[in-house]
């Protein structure tokens, strides 16, 4: 895992990983905040360019919120340890974010307000659940693999050095702690050319989309491949699989398992998938709240996700999986696709409205500003 983080940092060395003095007013005595997160959105034209991750938009709104309260802002790439020496002697009123920079600064300035922005599940929960998946993968395929996502940005010790926490997923692992909890919903991307229309349910109920990213075993793609391999009457559409995971999983070459690689949410292929599929199927073992699922929900797709991965409050709009074993997942797929056609279509409509009301950037901006105002 450490080597992966080091490689990630090397890829970022040609980028501006520290941006200082945003909104600085030299005529007043301003409060100062350090944001340890992403700097990508301040390097590129995100207004007119193609953005594949919602966090780029969200960090922009975080900065905007601090500006509205007249903070002077430094923002640093959360994994760029090289920037630590440039900021370690600066005096901040608030330290905000996550990652190694955040952790070091929280320990260095314990008297300041330290706000963790938690984009994932609790690290102990994530490690436990991903370890179960790795073992189950070995049982079925006799291959040893490492944990791919757990522990990269959050460690158990990090929570001993914070005052408040903003959580994007389930809050139950964080209750009765010394720090104050704030809950916020992340956003999903939207293809502005999408218009809601009635699907051919008899066809779309047999088409399932896995819309993931790095860590395919963590996100349950291996389970789905083992199921769909023997189910030619239903189709699995795969988006976001990287080269390393593709090599590991060795996708079977058959008509009902289609690998599209990374796709553009603003493109025609994405719109076609949204029309042809009814279900976004992501049996990920641990998430904050998957923004790929939220993106699909904004296009009226029905989520099938693991329990305790950010969707527990959506019991009437999502199908929650209680187990990840093959027999259980396959039985749930059979049950869900056999639901009455009228009920499936009605669920599409309800999800479309709810998701676009709740998982949009305007709603997020209001919520994050409300939280920051309380800090």
Residue, then its C-alpha position, 0 to 999 in steps of 0.5 A: x500500500x505504501x508503494x502505491x501511495x509513493x507511486x501516486x505522489x510521483x505522478x503528481x510531482x509535475x502538478x501544483x500540489x500546494x496553493x497558498x494565500x487564496x482570498x488573502x486580504x493583507x489589510x485585515x487580520x484574517x483567520x486561516x485554514x489549511x485544506x488537505x485534499x485535492x488541488x486538481x480543480x485549481x489546475x484545470x478548467x473544470x467548468x468547461x472540461x471533462x470531470x470524472x470525479x465529483x470530489x473535484x467539484x466538491x472541493x471547489x465548493x469547500x473553498x468557496x464556503x471558507x471564502x464566504x466566511x473570509x478565511x485566508x486559505x492554503x490548499x495542499x494535495x493530501x498525499x504530497x509529503x514534500x509540501x509539509x516542510x513548506x507549511x509546518x511553521x505556518x499558524x492555522x486556525x482550522x486544519x481541514x481534510x485528510x491524508x498524511x499532511x492533515x495527520x501531521x498538521x493535526x499532531x503538530x498544532x493540537x490547539x487548533x480546530x481539526x476537522x476531518x473530512x471522511x470520504x470513506x468508511x471507518x478504516x477498521x470496518x474497511x480493513x475487516x470487510x476487504x480482508x473477508x473479500x480477499x480470503x473469499x477470492x482465494x477460496x474460489x480462485x486460489x490466488x493471493x492478493x493484497x488489500x487494494x484500498x483500505x488504509x491508503x488515506x485513513x488510519x485508526x490513529x488519525x481519529x485520536x487527533x481530531x475535534x470534529x468530523x464530516x462524514x459522507x457515509x454511515x455514522x454508526x462507527x463514530x457514535x459516542x466518540x469525543x469528537x463532534x459528528x456532521x453528516x453530509x451527502x456527496x454528489x453525483x455527476x449529471x449528463x445534461x443531455x439526459x432526459x427521463x423516459x420510459x425504459x423497455x423494462x422487459x429488456x432493461x431488467x436483464x441488464x446490470x451495470x458495474x460502475x467502479x474504479x480501482x480495487x475491483x475485488x474490493x468493489x465486488x466485480x469478481x463476485x459478479x463475474x463468477x455469477x454472470x459467467x453461468x447466466x447467459x440470459x442476463x448481462x453485466x456491463x462493466x465500466x471503470x475497470x483499470x488495467x491492473x484489475x483486468x489482468x487479475x480478473x481475466x474477464x471471460x470472453x462471452x456476449x453477456x459480459x461487456x467491458x467498456x473500460x473508462x467511459x465519459x459520463x458526458x458521452x453518448x455511450x453513458x447515455x445508452x447504458x443509462x437507457x438500456x440498464x435498470x440496475x447499478x450493481x455495486x457489491x462493494x465491501x466498504x464505501x463512504x457513499x459511492x458517487x458512481x452509484x449516485x451518478x447512476x441514480x441521478x439518471x434513474x438507475x436502481x441501486x443494488x449495494x451492500x448494507x452499511x455502505x452509505x445507503x442504509x437510509x434509502x431502504x425504499x429506493x435501494x436494494x441492500x445486500x446482507x451478504x456477499x457470498x455467491x449464492x446469496x447475491x445470485x438469489x437476490x439478483x433473481x428476486x429483484x429482476x422478477x419484480x413486477x414491471x410497473x413497480x420497477x418503472x415506478x422505482x425508476x421515477x422515484x429514484x430520478x426525482x430523489x437523487x436529483x433533489x439530494x445529490x446535486x452540487x447546489x444542495x451540497x454547497x448549502x450543506x457544507x456552508x452550514x457545517x462550516x458556519x458552525x465551526 
